[in-house]
Structure formats: structure tokens, C-alpha cells
Amino acid sequence: MNIVSILAAVQMNIVSILAAVQMNIVSILAAVQMNIVSILAAVQMNIVSILAAVQMNIVSILAAVQMNIVSILDAVQMNIESILG
């Protein structure tokens, strides 16, 4: 009887230890999953901000090119008018 009760108690302790380990593993995996999701969200936000900055730079470059073309055409027109006089 004593040996049976000792073995039953040992078995119960092992089961409770394994249940606690399983719970710890589940909570660790949930924390890792949350961290991965937050990292991916941060990366996505960074990519969006980078693309927005690139788009703004392209727009400003195109505006500057357009202004340069307009000023060149104005200068050509003024030269033609002065030549035709």
C-alpha cells in the first residue's frame, strides 16, 4: 500500500510538472508569435514610409525637371524673338 501510494503520488507529480511545462511552452510560443507579428508590422510601416518618401522625392524631381524645361523653352523663345527682332 505504501509503495502504491508513493508511486501514485510520484505519477501525479510528474503529470503536474509536465502540464506546467506544456503551459510554459504554450505561453512562450504565444509571446514569440506576438513579437514576430509586431516586428512584421513595424517592418511594413517602415516600408510604407520609405515608399512614401521615394514617391515624394520622385514628384519633387519631376516638378523641378518640368520647371527647368519651361525655363529653357522660355529662354529659347526669347532668343528666337530677339533674333527675329
PDB file of N, CA, C and O in Angstrom:
ATOM      1  N   MET A   1       0.834  -1.214   0.000  1.00  0.00           N
ATOM      2  CA  MET A   1       0.000   0.000   0.000  1.00  0.00           C
ATOM      3  C   MET A   1       0.861   1.254   0.000  1.00  0.00           C
ATOM      4  O   MET A   1       0.595   2.222  -0.713  1.00  0.00           O
ATOM      5  N   ASN A   2       1.908   1.202   0.829  1.00  0.00           N
ATOM      6  CA  ASN A   2       2.751   2.386   0.886  1.00  0.00           C
ATOM      7  C   ASN A   2       3.458   2.640  -0.447  1.00  0.00           C
ATOM      8  O   ASN A   2       3.542   3.772  -0.923  1.00  0.00           O
ATOM      9  N   ILE A   3       3.957   1.562  -1.026  1.00  0.00           N
ATOM     10  CA  ILE A   3       4.647   1.710  -2.319  1.00  0.00           C
ATOM     11  C   ILE A   3       3.665   2.181  -3.383  1.00  0.00           C
ATOM     12  O   ILE A   3       4.008   3.030  -4.205  1.00  0.00           O
ATOM     13  N   VAL A   4       2.454   1.643  -3.379  1.00  0.00           N
ATOM     14  CA  VAL A   4       1.446   2.054  -4.365  1.00  0.00           C
ATOM     15  C   VAL A   4       1.102   3.523  -4.196  1.00  0.00           C
ATOM     16  O   VAL A   4       0.994   4.252  -5.181  1.00  0.00           O
ATOM     17  N   SER A   5       0.929   3.965  -2.953  1.00  0.00           N
ATOM     18  CA  SER A   5       0.582   5.367  -2.733  1.00  0.00           C
ATOM     19  C   SER A   5       1.749   6.275  -3.105  1.00  0.00           C
ATOM     20  O   SER A   5       1.536   7.368  -3.628  1.00  0.00           O
ATOM     21  N   ILE A   6       2.974   5.839  -2.843  1.00  0.00           N
ATOM     22  CA  ILE A   6       4.150   6.633  -3.231  1.00  0.00           C
ATOM     23  C   ILE A   6       4.233   6.741  -4.751  1.00  0.00           C
ATOM     24  O   ILE A   6       4.467   7.821  -5.293  1.00  0.00           O
ATOM     25  N   LEU A   7       4.040   5.620  -5.428  1.00  0.00           N
ATOM     26  CA  LEU A   7       4.081   5.647  -6.896  1.00  0.00           C
ATOM     27  C   LEU A   7       2.954   6.505  -7.466  1.00  0.00           C
ATOM     28  O   LEU A   7       3.156   7.211  -8.454  1.00  0.00           O
ATOM     29  N   ALA A   8       1.781   6.452  -6.861  1.00  0.00           N
ATOM     30  CA  ALA A   8       0.672   7.292  -7.326  1.00  0.00           C
ATOM     31  C   ALA A   8       1.006   8.758  -7.133  1.00  0.00           C
ATOM     32  O   ALA A   8       0.729   9.586  -8.001  1.00  0.00           O
ATOM     33  N   ALA A   9       1.610   9.083  -5.980  1.00  0.00           N
ATOM     34  CA  ALA A   9       1.985  10.479  -5.739  1.00  0.00           C
ATOM     35  C   ALA A   9       3.057  10.933  -6.717  1.00  0.00           C
ATOM     36  O   ALA A   9       3.000  12.053  -7.225  1.00  0.00           O
ATOM     37  N   VAL A  10       4.039  10.068  -6.986  1.00  0.00           N
ATOM     38  CA  VAL A  10       5.090  10.398  -7.968  1.00  0.00           C
ATOM     39  C   VAL A  10       4.476  10.597  -9.339  1.00  0.00           C
ATOM     40  O   VAL A  10       4.838  11.533 -10.051  1.00  0.00           O
ATOM     41  N   GLN A  11       3.540   9.719  -9.720  1.00  0.00           N
ATOM     42  CA  GLN A  11       2.881   9.855 -11.020  1.00  0.00           C
ATOM     43  C   GLN A  11       2.111  11.166 -11.115  1.00  0.00           C
ATOM     44  O   GLN A  11       2.157  11.829 -12.151  1.00  0.00           O
ATOM     45  N   MET A  12       1.405  11.553 -10.054  1.00  0.00           N
ATOM     46  CA  MET A  12       0.660  12.801 -10.043  1.00  0.00           C
ATOM     47  C   MET A  12       1.608  13.998 -10.159  1.00  0.00           C
ATOM     48  O   MET A  12       1.323  14.975 -10.851  1.00  0.00           O
ATOM     49  N   ASN A  13       2.758  13.892  -9.451  1.00  0.00           N
ATOM     50  CA  ASN A  13       3.735  14.989  -9.529  1.00  0.00           C
ATOM     51  C   ASN A  13       4.300  15.127 -10.934  1.00  0.00           C
ATOM     52  O   ASN A  13       4.461  16.237 -11.440  1.00  0.00           O
ATOM     53  N   ILE A  14       4.601  13.996 -11.562  1.00  0.00           N
ATOM     54  CA  ILE A  14       5.132  14.032 -12.938  1.00  0.00           C
ATOM     55  C   ILE A  14       4.099  14.637 -13.883  1.00  0.00           C
ATOM     56  O   ILE A  14       4.441  15.454 -14.738  1.00  0.00           O
ATOM     57  N   VAL A  15       2.837  14.238 -13.733  1.00  0.00           N
ATOM     58  CA  VAL A  15       1.782  14.771 -14.595  1.00  0.00           C
ATOM     59  C   VAL A  15       1.640  16.270 -14.407  1.00  0.00           C
ATOM     60  O   VAL A  15       1.499  17.006 -15.383  1.00  0.00           O
ATOM     61  N   SER A  16       1.675  16.737 -13.141  1.00  0.00           N
ATOM     62  CA  SER A  16       1.531  18.174 -12.910  1.00  0.00           C
ATOM     63  C   SER A  16       2.733  18.946 -13.436  1.00  0.00           C
ATOM     64  O   SER A  16       2.591  20.054 -13.954  1.00  0.00           O
ATOM     65  N   ILE A  17       3.928  18.351 -13.301  1.00  0.00           N
ATOM     66  CA  ILE A  17       5.132  19.003 -13.844  1.00  0.00           C
ATOM     67  C   ILE A  17       5.050  19.101 -15.362  1.00  0.00           C
ATOM     68  O   ILE A  17       5.362  20.142 -15.939  1.00  0.00           O
ATOM     69  N   LEU A  18       4.628  18.013 -16.010  1.00  0.00           N
ATOM     70  CA  LEU A  18       4.502  18.029 -17.475  1.00  0.00           C
ATOM     71  C   LEU A  18       3.438  19.022 -17.921  1.00  0.00           C
ATOM     72  O   LEU A  18       3.608  19.687 -18.943  1.00  0.00           O
ATOM     73  N   ALA A  19       2.342  19.135 -17.171  1.00  0.00           N
ATOM     74  CA  ALA A  19       1.302  20.104 -17.519  1.00  0.00           C
ATOM     75  C   ALA A  19       1.844  21.527 -17.387  1.00  0.00           C
ATOM     76  O   ALA A  19       1.561  22.383 -18.226  1.00  0.00           O
ATOM     77  N   ALA A  20       2.628  21.780 -16.327  1.00  0.00           N
ATOM     78  CA  ALA A  20       3.214  23.116 -16.158  1.00  0.00           C
ATOM     79  C   ALA A  20       4.205  23.424 -17.272  1.00  0.00           C
ATOM     80  O   ALA A  20       4.236  24.543 -17.784  1.00  0.00           O
ATOM     81  N   VAL A  21       5.022  22.432 -17.651  1.00  0.00           N
ATOM     82  CA  VAL A  21       5.970  22.631 -18.755  1.00  0.00           C
ATOM     83  C   VAL A  21       5.229  22.918 -20.044  1.00  0.00           C
ATOM     84  O   VAL A  21       5.625  23.800 -20.806  1.00  0.00           O
ATOM     85  N   GLN A  22       4.142  22.172 -20.300  1.00  0.00           N
ATOM     86  CA  GLN A  22       3.358  22.386 -21.510  1.00  0.00           C
ATOM     87  C   GLN A  22       2.761  23.794 -21.522  1.00  0.00           C
ATOM     88  O   GLN A  22       2.757  24.453 -22.562  1.00  0.00           O
ATOM     89  N   MET A  23       2.256  24.262 -20.373  1.00  0.00           N
ATOM     90  CA  MET A  23       1.700  25.608 -20.295  1.00  0.00           C
ATOM     91  C   MET A  23       2.776  26.655 -20.551  1.00  0.00           C
ATOM     92  O   MET A  23       2.528  27.652 -21.229  1.00  0.00           O
ATOM     93  N   ASN A  24       3.987  26.426 -20.000  1.00  0.00           N
ATOM     94  CA  ASN A  24       5.081  27.371 -20.221  1.00  0.00           C
ATOM     95  C   ASN A  24       5.477  27.441 -21.687  1.00  0.00           C
ATOM     96  O   ASN A  24       5.720  28.520 -22.227  1.00  0.00           O
ATOM     97  N   ILE A  25       5.538  26.265 -22.331  1.00  0.00           N
ATOM     98  CA  ILE A  25       5.891  26.237 -23.758  1.00  0.00           C
ATOM     99  C   ILE A  25       4.839  26.970 -24.582  1.00  0.00           C
ATOM    100  O   ILE A  25       5.179  27.713 -25.503  1.00  0.00           O
ATOM    101  N   VAL A  26       3.567  26.768 -24.259  1.00  0.00           N
ATOM    102  CA  VAL A  26       2.495  27.445 -24.991  1.00  0.00           C
ATOM    103  C   VAL A  26       2.590  28.959 -24.807  1.00  0.00           C
ATOM    104  O   VAL A  26       2.430  29.706 -25.772  1.00  0.00           O
ATOM    105  N   SER A  27       2.850  29.423 -23.571  1.00  0.00           N
ATOM    106  CA  SER A  27       2.937  30.873 -23.339  1.00  0.00           C
ATOM    107  C   SER A  27       4.160  31.459 -24.028  1.00  0.00           C
ATOM    108  O   SER A  27       4.101  32.572 -24.551  1.00  0.00           O
ATOM    109  N   ILE A  28       5.282  30.713 -24.035  1.00  0.00           N
ATOM    110  CA  ILE A  28       6.486  31.188 -24.731  1.00  0.00           C
ATOM    111  C   ILE A  28       6.221  31.298 -26.233  1.00  0.00           C
ATOM    112  O   ILE A  28       6.593  32.292 -26.857  1.00  0.00           O
ATOM    113  N   LEU A  29       5.581  30.282 -26.816  1.00  0.00           N
ATOM    114  CA  LEU A  29       5.280  30.324 -28.246  1.00  0.00           C
ATOM    115  C   LEU A  29       4.315  31.463 -28.577  1.00  0.00           C
ATOM    116  O   LEU A  29       4.443  32.099 -29.623  1.00  0.00           O
ATOM    117  N   ALA A  30       3.350  31.723 -27.689  1.00  0.00           N
ATOM    118  CA  ALA A  30       2.422  32.832 -27.919  1.00  0.00           C
ATOM    119  C   ALA A  30       3.168  34.162 -27.868  1.00  0.00           C
ATOM    120  O   ALA A  30       2.899  35.053 -28.673  1.00  0.00           O
ATOM    121  N   ALA A  31       4.107  34.306 -26.925  1.00  0.00           N
ATOM    122  CA  ALA A  31       4.894  35.539 -26.843  1.00  0.00           C
ATOM    123  C   ALA A  31       5.774  35.713 -28.079  1.00  0.00           C
ATOM    124  O   ALA A  31       5.899  36.817 -28.608  1.00  0.00           O
ATOM    125  N   VAL A  32       6.386  34.612 -28.538  1.00  0.00           N
ATOM    126  CA  VAL A  32       7.209  34.676 -29.754  1.00  0.00           C
ATOM    127  C   VAL A  32       6.359  35.076 -30.951  1.00  0.00           C
ATOM    128  O   VAL A  32       6.786  35.888 -31.772  1.00  0.00           O
ATOM    129  N   GLN A  33       5.154  34.509 -31.056  1.00  0.00           N
ATOM    130  CA  GLN A  33       4.265  34.837 -32.167  1.00  0.00           C
ATOM    131  C   GLN A  33       3.880  36.317 -32.121  1.00  0.00           C
ATOM    132  O   GLN A  33       3.851  36.982 -33.157  1.00  0.00           O
ATOM    133  N   MET A  34       3.585  36.837 -30.921  1.00  0.00           N
ATOM    134  CA  MET A  34       3.243  38.257 -30.790  1.00  0.00           C
ATOM    135  C   MET A  34       4.419  39.138 -31.189  1.00  0.00           C
ATOM    136  O   MET A  34       4.238  40.166 -31.841  1.00  0.00           O
ATOM    137  N   ASN A  35       5.641  38.727 -30.792  1.00  0.00           N
ATOM    138  CA  ASN A  35       6.821  39.505 -31.151  1.00  0.00           C
ATOM    139  C   ASN A  35       7.043  39.519 -32.653  1.00  0.00           C
ATOM    140  O   ASN A  35       7.372  40.557 -33.226  1.00  0.00           O
ATOM    141  N   ILE A  36       6.862  38.361 -33.295  1.00  0.00           N
ATOM    142  CA  ILE A  36       7.025  38.290 -34.752  1.00  0.00           C
ATOM    143  C   ILE A  36       5.989  39.173 -35.440  1.00  0.00           C
ATOM    144  O   ILE A  36       6.311  39.864 -36.407  1.00  0.00           O
ATOM    145  N   VAL A  37       4.757  39.157 -34.954  1.00  0.00           N
ATOM    146  CA  VAL A  37       3.708  39.987 -35.562  1.00  0.00           C
ATOM    147  C   VAL A  37       4.042  41.466 -35.413  1.00  0.00           C
ATOM    148  O   VAL A  37       3.875  42.234 -36.360  1.00  0.00           O
ATOM    149  N   SER A  38       4.515  41.878 -34.227  1.00  0.00           N
ATOM    150  CA  SER A  38       4.843  43.292 -34.028  1.00  0.00           C
ATOM    151  C   SER A  38       6.047  43.705 -34.882  1.00  0.00           C
ATOM    152  O   SER A  38       6.090  44.816 -35.410  1.00  0.00           O
ATOM    153  N   ILE A  39       7.035  42.789 -35.013  1.00  0.00           N
ATOM    154  CA  ILE A  39       8.190  43.095 -35.860  1.00  0.00           C
ATOM    155  C   ILE A  39       7.750  43.250 -37.312  1.00  0.00           C
ATOM    156  O   ILE A  39       8.174  44.185 -37.992  1.00  0.00           O
ATOM    157  N   LEU A  40       6.906  42.341 -37.792  1.00  0.00           N
ATOM    158  CA  LEU A  40       6.437  42.437 -39.179  1.00  0.00           C
ATOM    159  C   LEU A  40       5.614  43.701 -39.401  1.00  0.00           C
ATOM    160  O   LEU A  40       5.702  44.322 -40.460  1.00  0.00           O
ATOM    161  N   ALA A  41       4.810  44.084 -38.403  1.00  0.00           N
ATOM    162  CA  ALA A  41       4.036  45.320 -38.531  1.00  0.00           C
ATOM    163  C   ALA A  41       4.965  46.525 -38.602  1.00  0.00           C
ATOM    164  O   ALA A  41       4.738  47.443 -39.391  1.00  0.00           O
ATOM    165  N   ALA A  42       6.013  46.524 -37.777  1.00  0.00           N
ATOM    166  CA  ALA A  42       6.973  47.629 -37.812  1.00  0.00           C
ATOM    167  C   ALA A  42       7.697  47.678 -39.152  1.00  0.00           C
ATOM    168  O   ALA A  42       7.908  48.757 -39.706  1.00  0.00           O
ATOM    169  N   VAL A  43       8.080  46.511 -39.676  1.00  0.00           N
ATOM    170  CA  VAL A  43       8.744  46.463 -40.984  1.00  0.00           C
ATOM    171  C   VAL A  43       7.816  46.976 -42.071  1.00  0.00           C
ATOM    172  O   VAL A  43       8.241  47.716 -42.958  1.00  0.00           O
ATOM    173  N   GLN A  44       6.541  46.583 -42.003  1.00  0.00           N
ATOM    174  CA  GLN A  44       5.576  47.036 -43.000  1.00  0.00           C
ATOM    175  C   GLN A  44       5.404  48.550 -42.935  1.00  0.00           C
ATOM    176  O   GLN A  44       5.326  49.210 -43.971  1.00  0.00           O
ATOM    177  N   MET A  45       5.344  49.113 -41.708  1.00  0.00           N
ATOM    178  CA  MET A  45       5.224  50.562 -41.570  1.00  0.00           C
ATOM    179  C   MET A  45       6.451  51.271 -42.125  1.00  0.00           C
ATOM    180  O   MET A  45       6.333  52.316 -42.765  1.00  0.00           O
ATOM    181  N   ASN A  46       7.638  50.699 -41.879  1.00  0.00           N
ATOM    182  CA  ASN A  46       8.868  51.308 -42.398  1.00  0.00           C
ATOM    183  C   ASN A  46       8.887  51.288 -43.919  1.00  0.00           C
ATOM    184  O   ASN A  46       9.274  52.271 -44.551  1.00  0.00           O
ATOM    185  N   ILE A  47       8.465  50.162 -44.514  1.00  0.00           N
ATOM    186  CA  ILE A  47       8.433  50.072 -45.977  1.00  0.00           C
ATOM    187  C   ILE A  47       7.458  51.090 -46.550  1.00  0.00           C
ATOM    188  O   ILE A  47       7.748  51.730 -47.561  1.00  0.00           O
ATOM    189  N   VAL A  48       6.298  51.244 -45.907  1.00  0.00           N
ATOM    190  CA  VAL A  48       5.308  52.218 -46.389  1.00  0.00           C
ATOM    191  C   VAL A  48       5.866  53.630 -46.311  1.00  0.00           C
ATOM    192  O   VAL A  48       5.694  54.415 -47.244  1.00  0.00           O
ATOM    193  N   SER A  49       6.542  53.971 -45.193  1.00  0.00           N
ATOM    194  CA  SER A  49       7.092  55.325 -45.062  1.00  0.00           C
ATOM    195  C   SER A  49       8.212  55.557 -46.067  1.00  0.00           C
ATOM    196  O   SER A  49       8.335  56.650 -46.620  1.00  0.00           O
ATOM    197  N   ILE A  50       9.042  54.518 -46.311  1.00  0.00           N
ATOM    198  CA  ILE A  50      10.114  54.649 -47.301  1.00  0.00           C
ATOM    199  C   ILE A  50       9.524  54.865 -48.691  1.00  0.00           C
ATOM    200  O   ILE A  50       9.986  55.729 -49.436  1.00  0.00           O
ATOM    201  N   LEU A  51       8.504  54.080 -49.039  1.00  0.00           N
ATOM    202  CA  LEU A  51       7.882  54.239 -50.355  1.00  0.00           C
ATOM    203  C   LEU A  51       7.226  55.612 -50.500  1.00  0.00           C
ATOM    204  O   LEU A  51       7.267  56.211 -51.575  1.00  0.00           O
ATOM    205  N   ALA A  52       6.619  56.109 -49.415  1.00  0.00           N
ATOM    206  CA  ALA A  52       6.015  57.443 -49.474  1.00  0.00           C
ATOM    207  C   ALA A  52       7.092  58.497 -49.677  1.00  0.00           C
ATOM    208  O   ALA A  52       6.900  59.439 -50.446  1.00  0.00           O
ATOM    209  N   ALA A  53       8.228  58.347 -48.991  1.00  0.00           N
ATOM    210  CA  ALA A  53       9.323  59.305 -49.168  1.00  0.00           C
ATOM    211  C   ALA A  53       9.878  59.241 -50.581  1.00  0.00           C
ATOM    212  O   ALA A  53      10.169  60.277 -51.177  1.00  0.00           O
ATOM    213  N   VAL A  54      10.029  58.033 -51.129  1.00  0.00           N
ATOM    214  CA  VAL A  54      10.505  57.887 -52.510  1.00  0.00           C
ATOM    215  C   VAL A  54       9.531  58.539 -53.478  1.00  0.00           C
ATOM    216  O   VAL A  54       9.944  59.215 -54.420  1.00  0.00           O
ATOM    217  N   GLN A  55       8.234  58.335 -53.247  1.00  0.00           N
ATOM    218  CA  GLN A  55       7.229  58.930 -54.121  1.00  0.00           C
ATOM    219  C   GLN A  55       7.289  60.449 -54.063  1.00  0.00           C
ATOM    220  O   GLN A  55       7.189  61.115 -55.093  1.00  0.00           O
ATOM    221  N   MET A  56       7.454  61.006 -52.851  1.00  0.00           N
ATOM    222  CA  MET A  56       7.565  62.457 -52.718  1.00  0.00           C
ATOM    223  C   MET A  56       8.809  62.978 -53.430  1.00  0.00           C
ATOM    224  O   MET A  56       8.766  64.025 -54.078  1.00  0.00           O
ATOM    225  N   ASN A  57       9.927  62.241 -53.309  1.00  0.00           N
ATOM    226  CA  ASN A  57      11.155  62.658 -53.981  1.00  0.00           C
ATOM    227  C   ASN A  57      10.990  62.634 -55.500  1.00  0.00           C
ATOM    228  O   ASN A  57      11.440  63.548 -56.192  1.00  0.00           O
ATOM    229  N   ILE A  58      10.343  61.585 -56.017  1.00  0.00           N
ATOM    230  CA  ILE A  58      10.121  61.499 -57.465  1.00  0.00           C
ATOM    231  C   ILE A  58       9.244  62.658 -57.927  1.00  0.00           C
ATOM    232  O   ILE A  58       9.502  63.250 -58.975  1.00  0.00           O
ATOM    233  N   VAL A  59       8.213  62.986 -57.158  1.00  0.00           N
ATOM    234  CA  VAL A  59       7.329  64.098 -57.533  1.00  0.00           C
ATOM    235  C   VAL A  59       8.096  65.409 -57.548  1.00  0.00           C
ATOM    236  O   VAL A  59       7.934  66.209 -58.469  1.00  0.00           O
ATOM    237  N   SER A  60       8.940  65.643 -56.527  1.00  0.00           N
ATOM    238  CA  SER A  60       9.697  66.895 -56.486  1.00  0.00           C
ATOM    239  C   SER A  60      10.717  66.960 -57.623  1.00  0.00           C
ATOM    240  O   SER A  60      10.932  68.021 -58.208  1.00  0.00           O
ATOM    241  N   ILE A  61      11.352  65.808 -57.937  1.00  0.00           N
ATOM    242  CA  ILE A  61      12.298  65.781 -59.057  1.00  0.00           C
ATOM    243  C   ILE A  61      11.584  66.081 -60.367  1.00  0.00           C
ATOM    244  O   ILE A  61      12.085  66.857 -61.181  1.00  0.00           O
ATOM    245  N   LEU A  62      10.420  65.473 -60.581  1.00  0.00           N
ATOM    246  CA  LEU A  62       9.670  65.726 -61.818  1.00  0.00           C
ATOM    247  C   LEU A  62       9.215  67.177 -61.900  1.00  0.00           C
ATOM    248  O   LEU A  62       9.208  67.764 -62.982  1.00  0.00           O
ATOM    249  N   ALA A  63       8.834  67.761 -60.761  1.00  0.00           N
ATOM    250  CA  ALA A  63       8.441  69.166 -60.761  1.00  0.00           C
ATOM    251  C   ALA A  63       9.624  70.057 -61.115  1.00  0.00           C
ATOM    252  O   ALA A  63       9.477  71.020 -61.867  1.00  0.00           O
ATOM    253  N   ALA A  64      10.804  69.735 -60.570  1.00  0.00           N
ATOM    254  CA  ALA A  64      11.995  70.526 -60.889  1.00  0.00           C
ATOM    255  C   ALA A  64      12.367  70.377 -62.361  1.00  0.00           C
ATOM    256  O   ALA A  64      12.748  71.354 -63.006  1.00  0.00           O
ATOM    257  N   VAL A  65      12.259  69.161 -62.894  1.00  0.00           N
ATOM    258  CA  VAL A  65      12.548  68.945 -64.319  1.00  0.00           C
ATOM    259  C   VAL A  65      11.575  69.736 -65.181  1.00  0.00           C
ATOM    260  O   VAL A  65      11.967  70.345 -66.176  1.00  0.00           O
ATOM    261  N   GLN A  66      10.298  69.722 -64.790  1.00  0.00           N
ATOM    262  CA  GLN A  66       9.290  70.463 -65.553  1.00  0.00           C
ATOM    263  C   GLN A  66       9.587  71.962 -65.524  1.00  0.00           C
ATOM    264  O   GLN A  66       9.467  72.642 -66.543  1.00  0.00           O
ATOM    265  N   MET A  67       9.976  72.478 -64.347  1.00  0.00           N
ATOM    266  CA  MET A  67      10.317  73.897 -64.252  1.00  0.00           C
ATOM    267  C   MET A  67      11.544  74.222 -65.110  1.00  0.00           C
ATOM    268  O   MET A  67      11.589  75.273 -65.750  1.00  0.00           O
ATOM    269  N   ASN A  68      12.529  73.337 -65.129  1.00  0.00           N
ATOM    270  CA  ASN A  68      13.724  73.567 -65.947  1.00  0.00           C
ATOM    271  C   ASN A  68      13.379  73.564 -67.427  1.00  0.00           C
ATOM    272  O   ASN A  68      13.877  74.397 -68.184  1.00  0.00           O
ATOM    273  N   ILE A  69      12.529  72.633 -67.845  1.00  0.00           N
ATOM    274  CA  ILE A  69      12.126  72.582 -69.258  1.00  0.00           C
ATOM    275  C   ILE A  69      11.384  73.866 -69.636  1.00  0.00           C
ATOM    276  O   ILE A  69      11.606  74.421 -70.712  1.00  0.00           O
ATOM    277  N   VAL A  70      10.499  74.335 -68.743  1.00  0.00           N
ATOM    278  CA  VAL A  70       9.755  75.563 -69.018  1.00  0.00           C
ATOM    279  C   VAL A  70      10.710  76.748 -69.132  1.00  0.00           C
ATOM    280  O   VAL A  70      10.561  77.571 -70.035  1.00  0.00           O
ATOM    281  N   SER A  71      11.687  76.849 -68.232  1.00  0.00           N
ATOM    282  CA  SER A  71      12.619  77.979 -68.295  1.00  0.00           C
ATOM    283  C   SER A  71      13.499  77.902 -69.537  1.00  0.00           C
ATOM    284  O   SER A  71      13.817  78.927 -70.141  1.00  0.00           O
ATOM    285  N   ILE A  72      13.900  76.667 -69.926  1.00  0.00           N
ATOM    286  CA  ILE A  72      14.691  76.510 -71.160  1.00  0.00           C
ATOM    287  C   ILE A  72      13.876  76.928 -72.371  1.00  0.00           C
ATOM    288  O   ILE A  72      14.382  77.618 -73.256  1.00  0.00           O
ATOM    289  N   LEU A  73      12.603  76.507 -72.415  1.00  0.00           N
ATOM    290  CA  LEU A  73      11.751  76.886 -73.548  1.00  0.00           C
ATOM    291  C   LEU A  73      11.514  78.402 -73.574  1.00  0.00           C
ATOM    292  O   LEU A  73      11.457  78.999 -74.649  1.00  0.00           O
ATOM    293  N   ASP A  74      11.378  79.014 -72.417  1.00  0.00           N
ATOM    294  CA  ASP A  74      11.230  80.467 -72.366  1.00  0.00           C
ATOM    295  C   ASP A  74      12.478  81.156 -72.906  1.00  0.00           C
ATOM    296  O   ASP A  74      12.386  82.125 -73.660  1.00  0.00           O
ATOM    297  N   ALA A  75      13.645  80.647 -72.513  1.00  0.00           N
ATOM    298  CA  ALA A  75      14.895  81.241 -72.991  1.00  0.00           C
ATOM    299  C   ALA A  75      15.033  81.067 -74.493  1.00  0.00           C
ATOM    300  O   ALA A  75      15.455  81.994 -75.185  1.00  0.00           O
ATOM    301  N   VAL A  76      14.687  79.906 -75.005  1.00  0.00           N
ATOM    302  CA  VAL A  76      14.748  79.680 -76.456  1.00  0.00           C
ATOM    303  C   VAL A  76      13.794  80.621 -77.180  1.00  0.00           C
ATOM    304  O   VAL A  76      14.138  81.189 -78.216  1.00  0.00           O
ATOM    305  N   GLN A  77      12.597  80.783 -76.630  1.00  0.00           N
ATOM    306  CA  GLN A  77      11.621  81.669 -77.250  1.00  0.00           C
ATOM    307  C   GLN A  77      12.130  83.111 -77.251  1.00  0.00           C
ATOM    308  O   GLN A  77      11.979  83.827 -78.241  1.00  0.00           O
ATOM    309  N   MET A  78      12.741  83.537 -76.125  1.00  0.00           N
ATOM    310  CA  MET A  78      13.282  84.894 -76.072  1.00  0.00           C
ATOM    311  C   MET A  78      14.422  85.069 -77.071  1.00  0.00           C
ATOM    312  O   MET A  78      14.544  86.125 -77.693  1.00  0.00           O
ATOM    313  N   ASN A  79      15.256  84.046 -77.228  1.00  0.00           N
ATOM    314  CA  ASN A  79      16.350  84.132 -78.194  1.00  0.00           C
ATOM    315  C   ASN A  79      15.820  84.217 -79.618  1.00  0.00           C
ATOM    316  O   ASN A  79      16.310  85.004 -80.428  1.00  0.00           O
ATOM    317  N   ILE A  80      14.820  83.402 -79.911  1.00  0.00           N
ATOM    318  CA  ILE A  80      14.236  83.435 -81.259  1.00  0.00           C
ATOM    319  C   ILE A  80      13.606  84.807 -81.523  1.00  0.00           C
ATOM    320  O   ILE A  80      13.745  85.362 -82.613  1.00  0.00           O
ATOM    321  N   GLU A  81      12.914  85.344 -80.516  1.00  0.00           N
ATOM    322  CA  GLU A  81      12.291  86.652 -80.699  1.00  0.00           C
ATOM    323  C   GLU A  81      13.335  87.749 -80.893  1.00  0.00           C
ATOM    324  O   GLU A  81      13.139  88.668 -81.689  1.00  0.00           O
ATOM    325  N   SER A  82      14.454  87.649 -80.158  1.00  0.00           N
ATOM    326  CA  SER A  82      15.486  88.679 -80.319  1.00  0.00           C
ATOM    327  C   SER A  82      16.174  88.545 -81.662  1.00  0.00           C
ATOM    328  O   SER A  82      16.570  89.547 -82.258  1.00  0.00           O
ATOM    329  N   ILE A  83      16.326  87.291 -82.159  1.00  0.00           N
ATOM    330  CA  ILE A  83      16.943  87.105 -83.480  1.00  0.00           C
ATOM    331  C   ILE A  83      16.011  87.628 -84.572  1.00  0.00           C
ATOM    332  O   ILE A  83      16.449  88.295 -85.510  1.00  0.00           O
ATOM    333  N   LEU A  84      14.718  87.316 -84.438  1.00  0.00           N
ATOM    334  CA  LEU A  84      13.764  87.756 -85.455  1.00  0.00           C
ATOM    335  C   LEU A  84      13.502  89.250 -85.348  1.00  0.00           C
ATOM    336  O   LEU A  84      13.107  89.908 -86.311  1.00  0.00           O
ATOM    337  N   GLY A  85      13.733  89.762 -84.150  1.00  0.00           N
ATOM    338  CA  GLY A  85      13.714  91.140 -83.821  1.00  0.00           C
ATOM    339  C   GLY A  85      12.696  92.032 -84.266  1.00  0.00           C
ATOM    340  O   GLY A  85      12.734  93.220 -83.947  1.00  0.00           O
TER     341      GLY A  85
END
